[in-house]
Amino acid sequence: MKAYEGLFILDSAGKEEGSKDLVDKIQKEIELAGGRVETVQKMGMRSFARLTQKRSAGFYVNYLFQAPPSAIAALDAKFHLEPEIFRWQFLEVVPVKERKKKKKKAVAKTAKD
């Protein structure tokens, strides 16, 4: 299982209760796909820099979770069918120790060439 961060923009349209239900629903979908949610960060309503699809703001929620890599494609397909989720993005979280090892290997390769 790999660590992921999922940022979601929900189309709450002024419904605070609806966004709470949707936050729980997204968490359940991640768990059904074989993931384990560690943290849910509700970031609240934020304005967009410009209007998109007649929307000026969205409710931002950030999920930190562990899941198998195959679950990400399944979740992406599932969220395409959900009209209340405006945007989402998944990022793989790489621990700092691994990032440093990759940089050292890259530097070592260029030094040998």
N, CA, C and O atoms as CSV, one atom per row, in Angstrom:
chain,resi,resn,atom,element,x,y,z
A,1,MET,N,N,0.847,-1.176,0.000
A,1,MET,CA,C,0.000,0.000,0.000
A,1,MET,C,C,0.895,1.242,0.000
A,1,MET,O,O,1.932,1.288,0.662
A,2,LYS,N,N,0.466,2.227,-0.750
A,2,LYS,CA,C,1.198,3.482,-0.844
A,2,LYS,C,C,0.409,4.588,-0.154
A,2,LYS,O,O,-0.805,4.488,0.025
A,3,ALA,N,N,1.114,5.628,0.225
A,3,ALA,CA,C,0.478,6.778,0.868
A,3,ALA,C,C,0.062,7.781,-0.210
A,3,ALA,O,O,0.821,8.072,-1.134
A,4,TYR,N,N,-1.153,8.301,-0.072
A,4,TYR,CA,C,-1.693,9.265,-1.032
A,4,TYR,C,C,-2.313,10.437,-0.303
A,4,TYR,O,O,-2.700,10.355,0.863
A,5,GLU,N,N,-2.391,11.537,-1.045
A,5,GLU,CA,C,-3.113,12.712,-0.590
A,5,GLU,C,C,-4.151,13.021,-1.658
A,5,GLU,O,O,-3.820,13.139,-2.838
A,6,GLY,N,N,-5.404,13.152,-1.246
A,6,GLY,CA,C,-6.479,13.452,-2.181
A,6,GLY,C,C,-7.118,14.779,-1.833
A,6,GLY,O,O,-7.659,14.944,-0.739
A,7,LEU,N,N,-7.061,15.730,-2.756
A,7,LEU,CA,C,-7.673,17.035,-2.555
A,7,LEU,C,C,-8.965,17.083,-3.358
A,7,LEU,O,O,-8.965,16.828,-4.562
A,8,PHE,N,N,-10.059,17.410,-2.690
A,8,PHE,CA,C,-11.371,17.455,-3.326
A,8,PHE,C,C,-11.971,18.846,-3.199
A,8,PHE,O,O,-11.858,19.492,-2.157
A,9,ILE,N,N,-12.609,19.301,-4.270
A,9,ILE,CA,C,-13.405,20.527,-4.229
A,9,ILE,C,C,-14.848,20.098,-4.429
A,9,ILE,O,O,-15.214,19.563,-5.475
A,10,LEU,N,N,-15.662,20.342,-3.405
A,10,LEU,CA,C,-17.056,19.912,-3.434
A,10,LEU,C,C,-17.951,21.068,-3.847
A,10,LEU,O,O,-17.724,22.216,-3.466
A,11,ASP,N,N,-18.959,20.751,-4.622
A,11,ASP,CA,C,-19.939,21.745,-5.055
A,11,ASP,C,C,-21.065,21.754,-4.029
A,11,ASP,O,O,-22.103,21.122,-4.227
A,12,SER,N,N,-20.854,22.470,-2.942
A,12,SER,CA,C,-21.836,22.460,-1.859
A,12,SER,C,C,-22.979,23.436,-2.109
A,12,SER,O,O,-24.082,23.229,-1.604
A,13,ALA,N,N,-22.737,24.494,-2.878
A,13,ALA,CA,C,-23.757,25.493,-3.214
A,13,ALA,C,C,-24.489,25.994,-1.971
A,13,ALA,O,O,-25.715,26.108,-1.969
A,14,GLY,N,N,-23.734,26.289,-0.921
A,14,GLY,CA,C,-24.305,26.853,0.293
A,14,GLY,C,C,-24.923,25.852,1.252
A,14,GLY,O,O,-25.515,26.251,2.255
A,15,LYS,N,N,-24.802,24.564,0.971
A,15,LYS,CA,C,-25.370,23.532,1.839
A,15,LYS,C,C,-24.269,22.952,2.719
A,15,LYS,O,O,-23.484,22.121,2.264
A,16,GLU,N,N,-24.208,23.385,3.968
A,16,GLU,CA,C,-23.177,22.891,4.882
A,16,GLU,C,C,-23.431,21.431,5.254
A,16,GLU,O,O,-22.481,20.652,5.342
A,17,GLU,N,N,-24.676,21.044,5.473
A,17,GLU,CA,C,-24.993,19.663,5.845
A,17,GLU,C,C,-24.703,18.702,4.705
A,17,GLU,O,O,-24.235,17.585,4.927
A,18,GLY,N,N,-24.981,19.137,3.493
A,18,GLY,CA,C,-24.716,18.293,2.332
A,18,GLY,C,C,-23.239,17.990,2.177
A,18,GLY,O,O,-22.865,16.887,1.779
A,19,SER,N,N,-22.400,18.963,2.490
A,19,SER,CA,C,-20.962,18.733,2.359
A,19,SER,C,C,-20.462,17.754,3.426
A,19,SER,O,O,-19.546,16.975,3.163
A,20,LYS,N,N,-21.049,17.784,4.620
A,20,LYS,CA,C,-20.655,16.821,5.657
A,20,LYS,C,C,-20.975,15.397,5.224
A,20,LYS,O,O,-20.168,14.488,5.420
A,21,ASP,N,N,-22.150,15.200,4.639
A,21,ASP,CA,C,-22.528,13.876,4.141
A,21,ASP,C,C,-21.607,13.424,3.017
A,21,ASP,O,O,-21.218,12.258,2.947
A,22,LEU,N,N,-21.263,14.360,2.142
A,22,LEU,CA,C,-20.402,14.030,1.017
A,22,LEU,C,C,-18.982,13.704,1.476
A,22,LEU,O,O,-18.333,12.831,0.900
A,23,VAL,N,N,-18.497,14.392,2.500
A,23,VAL,CA,C,-17.173,14.098,3.060
A,23,VAL,C,C,-17.143,12.667,3.600
A,23,VAL,O,O,-16.177,11.937,3.381
A,24,ASP,N,N,-18.193,12.277,4.297
A,24,ASP,CA,C,-18.284,10.901,4.817
A,24,ASP,C,C,-18.402,9.885,3.687
A,24,ASP,O,O,-17.834,8.795,3.762
A,25,LYS,N,N,-19.137,10.245,2.648
A,25,LYS,CA,C,-19.319,9.341,1.509
A,25,LYS,C,C,-17.992,9.092,0.786
A,25,LYS,O,O,-17.701,7.962,0.392
A,26,ILE,N,N,-17.188,10.145,0.612
A,26,ILE,CA,C,-15.886,9.994,-0.040
A,26,ILE,C,C,-14.981,9.096,0.795
A,26,ILE,O,O,-14.274,8.247,0.252
A,27,GLN,N,N,-15.002,9.278,2.103
A,27,GLN,CA,C,-14.189,8.448,2.990
A,27,GLN,C,C,-14.604,6.977,2.877
A,27,GLN,O,O,-13.748,6.093,2.847
A,28,LYS,N,N,-15.903,6.716,2.814
A,28,LYS,CA,C,-16.383,5.341,2.673
A,28,LYS,C,C,-15.956,4.733,1.339
A,28,LYS,O,O,-15.614,3.552,1.274
A,29,GLU,N,N,-15.976,5.536,0.280
A,29,GLU,CA,C,-15.559,5.039,-1.039
A,29,GLU,C,C,-14.080,4.654,-1.038
A,29,GLU,O,O,-13.694,3.647,-1.633
A,30,ILE,N,N,-13.259,5.456,-0.371
A,30,ILE,CA,C,-11.831,5.139,-0.273
A,30,ILE,C,C,-11.642,3.828,0.479
A,30,ILE,O,O,-10.833,2.991,0.080
A,31,GLU,N,N,-12.384,3.651,1.562
A,31,GLU,CA,C,-12.277,2.422,2.349
A,31,GLU,C,C,-12.802,1.212,1.585
A,31,GLU,O,O,-12.243,0.121,1.699
A,32,LEU,N,N,-13.869,1.391,0.804
A,32,LEU,CA,C,-14.400,0.286,0.000
A,32,LEU,C,C,-13.432,-0.132,-1.098
A,32,LEU,O,O,-13.433,-1.289,-1.517
A,33,ALA,N,N,-12.606,0.799,-1.568
A,33,ALA,CA,C,-11.624,0.486,-2.606
A,33,ALA,C,C,-10.383,-0.186,-2.028
A,33,ALA,O,O,-9.455,-0.502,-2.772
A,34,GLY,N,N,-10.352,-0.409,-0.727
A,34,GLY,CA,C,-9.227,-1.082,-0.099
A,34,GLY,C,C,-8.263,-0.148,0.597
A,34,GLY,O,O,-7.181,-0.568,1.008
A,35,GLY,N,N,-8.638,1.113,0.736
A,35,GLY,CA,C,-7.769,2.093,1.379
A,35,GLY,C,C,-8.068,2.263,2.853
A,35,GLY,O,O,-9.056,1.749,3.377
A,36,ARG,N,N,-7.185,3.000,3.505
A,36,ARG,CA,C,-7.347,3.298,4.926
A,36,ARG,C,C,-7.105,4.786,5.108
A,36,ARG,O,O,-5.985,5.259,4.914
A,37,VAL,N,N,-8.145,5.535,5.478
A,37,VAL,CA,C,-8.057,6.979,5.645
A,37,VAL,C,C,-7.405,7.288,6.985
A,37,VAL,O,O,-7.845,6.800,8.026
A,38,GLU,N,N,-6.360,8.095,6.952
A,38,GLU,CA,C,-5.655,8.473,8.171
A,38,GLU,C,C,-6.126,9.822,8.695
A,38,GLU,O,O,-6.327,9.986,9.898
A,39,THR,N,N,-6.305,10.797,7.793
A,39,THR,CA,C,-6.668,12.153,8.198
A,39,THR,C,C,-7.630,12.757,7.186
A,39,THR,O,O,-7.480,12.578,5.977
A,40,VAL,N,N,-8.624,13.477,7.705
A,40,VAL,CA,C,-9.532,14.251,6.864
A,40,VAL,C,C,-9.420,15.696,7.320
A,40,VAL,O,O,-9.730,16.017,8.467
A,41,GLN,N,N,-8.978,16.566,6.425
A,41,GLN,CA,C,-8.816,17.980,6.739
A,41,GLN,C,C,-9.873,18.774,5.980
A,41,GLN,O,O,-9.810,18.896,4.757
A,42,LYS,N,N,-10.839,19.311,6.712
A,42,LYS,CA,C,-11.861,20.158,6.097
A,42,LYS,C,C,-11.319,21.580,6.058
A,42,LYS,O,O,-11.124,22.210,7.098
A,43,MET,N,N,-11.081,22.074,4.866
A,43,MET,CA,C,-10.453,23.373,4.695
A,43,MET,C,C,-11.473,24.497,4.494
A,43,MET,O,O,-11.102,25.670,4.469
A,44,GLY,N,N,-12.729,24.151,4.356
A,44,GLY,CA,C,-13.792,25.150,4.266
A,44,GLY,C,C,-14.001,25.708,2.869
A,44,GLY,O,O,-13.387,25.263,1.899
A,45,MET,N,N,-14.888,26.699,2.792
A,45,MET,CA,C,-15.202,27.349,1.521
A,45,MET,C,C,-14.065,28.275,1.121
A,45,MET,O,O,-13.528,29.018,1.943
A,46,ARG,N,N,-13.709,28.215,-0.151
A,46,ARG,CA,C,-12.675,29.099,-0.695
A,46,ARG,C,C,-13.123,29.600,-2.053
A,46,ARG,O,O,-13.738,28.870,-2.830
A,47,SER,N,N,-12.811,30.838,-2.324
A,47,SER,CA,C,-13.165,31.447,-3.608
A,47,SER,C,C,-12.189,31.006,-4.683
A,47,SER,O,O,-11.010,30.774,-4.418
A,48,PHE,N,N,-12.703,30.895,-5.905
A,48,PHE,CA,C,-11.861,30.592,-7.053
A,48,PHE,C,C,-11.276,31.890,-7.594
A,48,PHE,O,O,-11.843,32.962,-7.383
A,49,ALA,N,N,-10.163,31.802,-8.277
A,49,ALA,CA,C,-9.553,32.980,-8.883
A,49,ALA,C,C,-10.432,33.523,-10.012
A,49,ALA,O,O,-10.448,34.726,-10.271
A,50,ARG,N,N,-11.154,32.634,-10.672
A,50,ARG,CA,C,-12.082,33.057,-11.738
A,50,ARG,C,C,-13.254,32.084,-11.762
A,50,ARG,O,O,-13.160,30.970,-11.247
A,51,LEU,N,N,-14.338,32.507,-12.354
A,51,LEU,CA,C,-15.526,31.659,-12.441
A,51,LEU,C,C,-15.252,30.453,-13.328
A,51,LEU,O,O,-14.669,30.582,-14.404
A,52,THR,N,N,-15.672,29.293,-12.876
A,52,THR,CA,C,-15.567,28.083,-13.674
A,52,THR,C,C,-16.910,27.378,-13.630
A,52,THR,O,O,-17.423,27.084,-12.550
A,53,GLN,N,N,-17.475,27.109,-14.776
A,53,GLN,CA,C,-18.768,26.436,-14.885
A,53,GLN,C,C,-19.810,27.094,-13.973
A,53,GLN,O,O,-20.570,26.413,-13.285
A,54,LYS,N,N,-19.829,28.424,-13.982
A,54,LYS,CA,C,-20.782,29.231,-13.213
A,54,LYS,C,C,-20.643,29.052,-11.706
A,54,LYS,O,O,-21.606,29.242,-10.963
A,55,ARG,N,N,-19.452,28.688,-11.257
A,55,ARG,CA,C,-19.182,28.561,-9.823
A,55,ARG,C,C,-18.123,29.587,-9.436
A,55,ARG,O,O,-17.197,29.855,-10.201
A,56,SER,N,N,-18.266,30.147,-8.264
A,56,SER,CA,C,-17.283,31.125,-7.802
A,56,SER,C,C,-16.517,30.637,-6.576
A,56,SER,O,O,-15.521,31.249,-6.191
A,57,ALA,N,N,-16.973,29.528,-5.946
A,57,ALA,CA,C,-16.312,29.004,-4.754
A,57,ALA,C,C,-16.608,27.521,-4.614
A,57,ALA,O,O,-17.503,26.988,-5.271
A,58,GLY,N,N,-15.844,26.858,-3.746
A,58,GLY,CA,C,-16.057,25.443,-3.484
A,58,GLY,C,C,-15.591,25.096,-2.078
A,58,GLY,O,O,-14.816,25.833,-1.468
A,59,PHE,N,N,-16.068,23.974,-1.578
A,59,PHE,CA,C,-15.706,23.481,-0.246
A,59,PHE,C,C,-14.537,22.519,-0.414
A,59,PHE,O,O,-14.682,21.469,-1.040
A,60,TYR,N,N,-13.383,22.870,0.140
A,60,TYR,CA,C,-12.165,22.083,-0.028
A,60,TYR,C,C,-12.011,21.078,1.109
A,60,TYR,O,O,-12.223,21.407,2.276
A,61,VAL,N,N,-11.639,19.845,0.750
A,61,VAL,CA,C,-11.392,18.785,1.725
A,61,VAL,C,C,-10.148,18.024,1.271
A,61,VAL,O,O,-10.008,17.692,0.094
A,62,ASN,N,N,-9.244,17.751,2.222
A,62,ASN,CA,C,-8.010,17.040,1.931
A,62,ASN,C,C,-7.994,15.725,2.715
A,62,ASN,O,O,-8.210,15.713,3.926
A,63,TYR,N,N,-7.737,14.628,2.017
A,63,TYR,CA,C,-7.683,13.299,2.636
A,63,TYR,C,C,-6.259,12.778,2.552
A,63,TYR,O,O,-5.638,12.829,1.490
A,64,LEU,N,N,-5.741,12.282,3.658
A,64,LEU,CA,C,-4.472,11.556,3.671
A,64,LEU,C,C,-4.823,10.101,3.920
A,64,LEU,O,O,-5.444,9.774,4.931
A,65,PHE,N,N,-4.426,9.219,2.995
A,65,PHE,CA,C,-4.833,7.820,3.112
A,65,PHE,C,C,-3.795,6.902,2.504
A,65,PHE,O,O,-2.923,7.333,1.750
A,66,GLN,N,N,-3.905,5.626,2.847
A,66,GLN,CA,C,-3.080,4.572,2.285
A,66,GLN,C,C,-3.982,3.694,1.435
A,66,GLN,O,O,-5.097,3.366,1.839
A,67,ALA,N,N,-3.504,3.317,0.270
A,67,ALA,CA,C,-4.305,2.478,-0.623
A,67,ALA,C,C,-3.392,1.763,-1.607
A,67,ALA,O,O,-2.276,2.214,-1.863
A,68,PRO,N,N,-3.864,0.649,-2.159
A,68,PRO,CA,C,-3.098,0.002,-3.227
A,68,PRO,C,C,-3.168,0.871,-4.489
A,68,PRO,O,O,-4.169,1.555,-4.705
A,69,PRO,N,N,-2.133,0.856,-5.315
A,69,PRO,CA,C,-2.129,1.697,-6.514
A,69,PRO,C,C,-3.318,1.465,-7.443
A,69,PRO,O,O,-3.765,2.397,-8.111
A,70,SER,N,N,-3.831,0.251,-7.495
A,70,SER,CA,C,-4.967,-0.040,-8.378
A,70,SER,C,C,-6.248,0.646,-7.900
A,70,SER,O,O,-7.167,0.846,-8.694
A,71,ALA,N,N,-6.323,1.004,-6.632
A,71,ALA,CA,C,-7.531,1.647,-6.097
A,71,ALA,C,C,-7.696,3.063,-6.625
A,71,ALA,O,O,-8.820,3.562,-6.690
A,72,ILE,N,N,-6.611,3.721,-7.004
A,72,ILE,CA,C,-6.685,5.112,-7.451
A,72,ILE,C,C,-7.477,5.218,-8.752
A,72,ILE,O,O,-8.304,6.118,-8.901
A,73,ALA,N,N,-7.235,4.317,-9.682
A,73,ALA,CA,C,-7.977,4.331,-10.943
A,73,ALA,C,C,-9.461,4.046,-10.711
A,73,ALA,O,O,-10.321,4.650,-11.353
A,74,ALA,N,N,-9.757,3.126,-9.794
A,74,ALA,CA,C,-11.148,2.804,-9.483
A,74,ALA,C,C,-11.849,3.995,-8.824
A,74,ALA,O,O,-13.004,4.289,-9.132
A,75,LEU,N,N,-11.153,4.672,-7.924
A,75,LEU,CA,C,-11.737,5.844,-7.272
A,75,LEU,C,C,-11.954,6.977,-8.271
A,75,LEU,O,O,-12.975,7.665,-8.226
A,76,ASP,N,N,-11.006,7.166,-9.159
A,76,ASP,CA,C,-11.133,8.212,-10.178
A,76,ASP,C,C,-12.366,7.976,-11.041
A,76,ASP,O,O,-13.115,8.912,-11.319
A,77,ALA,N,N,-12.581,6.747,-11.462
A,77,ALA,CA,C,-13.752,6.418,-12.274
A,77,ALA,C,C,-15.040,6.627,-11.487
A,77,ALA,O,O,-16.033,7.098,-12.042
A,78,LYS,N,N,-15.036,6.285,-10.215
A,78,LYS,CA,C,-16.214,6.424,-9.368
A,78,LYS,C,C,-16.575,7.900,-9.167
A,78,LYS,O,O,-17.751,8.264,-9.204
A,79,PHE,N,N,-15.560,8.746,-8.955
A,79,PHE,CA,C,-15.820,10.165,-8.686
A,79,PHE,C,C,-16.232,10.934,-9.934
A,79,PHE,O,O,-16.811,12.015,-9.832
A,80,HIS,N,N,-15.937,10.384,-11.114
A,80,HIS,CA,C,-16.418,11.010,-12.349
A,80,HIS,C,C,-17.950,10.971,-12.418
A,80,HIS,O,O,-18.567,11.808,-13.077
A,81,LEU,N,N,-18.547,10.013,-11.747
A,81,LEU,CA,C,-19.999,9.849,-11.783
A,81,LEU,C,C,-20.716,10.661,-10.708
A,81,LEU,O,O,-21.946,10.703,-10.691
A,82,GLU,N,N,-19.980,11.296,-9.826
A,82,GLU,CA,C,-20.569,12.044,-8.712
A,82,GLU,C,C,-20.665,13.534,-9.074
A,82,GLU,O,O,-19.639,14.209,-9.147
A,83,PRO,N,N,-21.875,14.056,-9.300
A,83,PRO,CA,C,-22.009,15.452,-9.733
A,83,PRO,C,C,-21.681,16.483,-8.645
A,83,PRO,O,O,-21.409,17.640,-8.965
A,84,GLU,N,N,-21.702,16.088,-7.375
A,84,GLU,CA,C,-21.430,17.040,-6.293
A,84,GLU,C,C,-19.938,17.240,-6.037
A,84,GLU,O,O,-19.552,18.138,-5.289
A,85,ILE,N,N,-19.097,16.406,-6.658
A,85,ILE,CA,C,-17.650,16.578,-6.546
A,85,ILE,C,C,-17.211,17.336,-7.787
A,85,ILE,O,O,-17.263,16.822,-8.904
A,86,PHE,N,N,-16.774,18.583,-7.563
A,86,PHE,CA,C,-16.419,19.463,-8.681
A,86,PHE,C,C,-15.059,19.093,-9.262
A,86,PHE,O,O,-14.933,18.918,-10.473
A,87,ARG,N,N,-14.041,18.973,-8.414
A,87,ARG,CA,C,-12.694,18.600,-8.847
A,87,ARG,C,C,-12.056,17.716,-7.778
A,87,ARG,O,O,-12.439,17.755,-6.609
A,88,TRP,N,N,-11.072,16.918,-8.204
A,88,TRP,CA,C,-10.289,16.115,-7.263
A,88,TRP,C,C,-8.932,15.843,-7.875
A,88,TRP,O,O,-8.754,15.884,-9.092
A,89,GLN,N,N,-7.975,15.563,-6.995
A,89,GLN,CA,C,-6.615,15.275,-7.433
A,89,GLN,C,C,-5.972,14.335,-6.425
A,89,GLN,O,O,-6.077,14.541,-5.216
A,90,PHE,N,N,-5.310,13.307,-6.928
A,90,PHE,CA,C,-4.585,12.373,-6.076
A,90,PHE,C,C,-3.087,12.565,-6.294
A,90,PHE,O,O,-2.620,12.642,-7.430
A,91,LEU,N,N,-2.349,12.639,-5.201
A,91,LEU,CA,C,-0.895,12.725,-5.261
A,91,LEU,C,C,-0.297,11.630,-4.394
A,91,LEU,O,O,-0.769,11.374,-3.286
A,92,GLU,N,N,0.743,10.986,-4.904
A,92,GLU,CA,C,1.440,9.991,-4.096
A,92,GLU,C,C,2.382,10.721,-3.149
A,92,GLU,O,O,3.147,11.585,-3.578
A,93,VAL,N,N,2.333,10.387,-1.879
A,93,VAL,CA,C,3.183,11.014,-0.875
A,93,VAL,C,C,4.434,10.157,-0.723
A,93,VAL,O,O,4.362,8.992,-0.332
A,94,VAL,N,N,5.570,10.747,-1.037
A,94,VAL,CA,C,6.850,10.038,-0.928
A,94,VAL,C,C,7.546,10.534,0.336
A,94,VAL,O,O,7.733,11.740,0.500
A,95,PRO,N,N,7.933,9.626,1.232
A,95,PRO,CA,C,8.630,10.045,2.455
A,95,PRO,C,C,9.921,10.795,2.149
A,95,PRO,O,O,10.544,10.561,1.113
A,96,VAL,N,N,10.320,11.681,3.027
A,96,VAL,CA,C,11.505,12.519,2.827
A,96,VAL,C,C,12.760,11.677,2.647
A,96,VAL,O,O,13.606,12.019,1.820
A,97,LYS,N,N,12.905,10.600,3.384
A,97,LYS,CA,C,14.094,9.750,3.282
A,97,LYS,C,C,14.249,9.187,1.877
A,97,LYS,O,O,15.358,9.134,1.347
A,98,GLU,N,N,13.137,8.765,1.270
A,98,GLU,CA,C,13.197,8.196,-0.079
A,98,GLU,C,C,13.535,9.265,-1.110
A,98,GLU,O,O,14.247,8.995,-2.077
A,99,ARG,N,N,13.021,10.490,-0.905
A,99,ARG,CA,C,13.332,11.579,-1.831
A,99,ARG,C,C,14.826,11.878,-1.821
A,99,ARG,O,O,15.421,12.110,-2.873
A,100,LYS,N,N,15.435,11.872,-0.634
A,100,LYS,CA,C,16.865,12.144,-0.536
A,100,LYS,C,C,17.684,11.053,-1.214
A,100,LYS,O,O,18.697,11.348,-1.848
A,101,LYS,N,N,17.258,9.787,-1.089
A,101,LYS,CA,C,17.965,8.681,-1.727
A,101,LYS,C,C,17.913,8.812,-3.242
A,101,LYS,O,O,18.908,8.572,-3.926
A,102,LYS,N,N,16.744,9.196,-3.769
A,102,LYS,CA,C,16.604,9.347,-5.218
A,102,LYS,C,C,17.495,10.466,-5.733
A,102,LYS,O,O,18.087,10.339,-6.805
A,103,LYS,N,N,17.600,11.559,-4.989
A,103,LYS,CA,C,18.454,12.668,-5.410
A,103,LYS,C,C,19.914,12.248,-5.417
A,103,LYS,O,O,20.653,12.597,-6.338
A,104,LYS,N,N,20.340,11.500,-4.400
A,104,LYS,CA,C,21.726,11.048,-4.334
A,104,LYS,C,C,22.052,10.132,-5.504
A,104,LYS,O,O,23.135,10.221,-6.083
A,105,LYS,N,N,21.114,9.247,-5.856
A,105,LYS,CA,C,21.336,8.338,-6.981
A,105,LYS,C,C,21.450,9.127,-8.291
A,105,LYS,O,O,22.291,8.823,-9.136
A,106,ALA,N,N,20.606,10.131,-8.445
A,106,ALA,CA,C,20.655,10.948,-9.657
A,106,ALA,C,C,21.959,11.705,-9.752
A,106,ALA,O,O,22.536,11.803,-10.835
A,107,VAL,N,N,22.434,12.238,-8.657
A,107,VAL,CA,C,23.711,12.961,-8.651
A,107,VAL,C,C,24.855,12.002,-8.930
A,107,VAL,O,O,25.785,12.343,-9.661
A,108,ALA,N,N,24.797,10.810,-8.357
A,108,ALA,CA,C,25.855,9.827,-8.571
A,108,ALA,C,C,25.919,9.405,-10.038
A,108,ALA,O,O,27.009,9.199,-10.571
A,109,LYS,N,N,24.795,9.276,-10.679
A,109,LYS,CA,C,24.780,8.876,-12.089
A,109,LYS,C,C,25.378,9.947,-12.966
A,109,LYS,O,O,26.120,9.633,-13.897
A,110,THR,N,N,25.081,11.191,-12.700
A,110,THR,CA,C,25.621,12.263,-13.522
A,110,THR,C,C,27.113,12.455,-13.267
A,110,THR,O,O,27.843,12.854,-14.174
A,111,ALA,N,N,27.569,12.181,-12.069
A,111,ALA,CA,C,28.997,12.325,-11.767
A,111,ALA,C,C,29.825,11.263,-12.490
A,111,ALA,O,O,30.963,11.538,-12.871
A,112,LYS,N,N,29.296,10.084,-12.686
A,112,LYS,CA,C,30.016,9.010,-13.370
A,112,LYS,C,C,30.095,9.244,-14.873
A,112,LYS,O,O,31.053,8.824,-15.521
A,113,ASP,N,N,29.090,9.914,-15.422
A,113,ASP,CA,C,29.050,10.108,-16.875
A,113,ASP,C,C,30.091,11.034,-17.333
A,113,ASP,O,O,30.193,11.306,-18.529
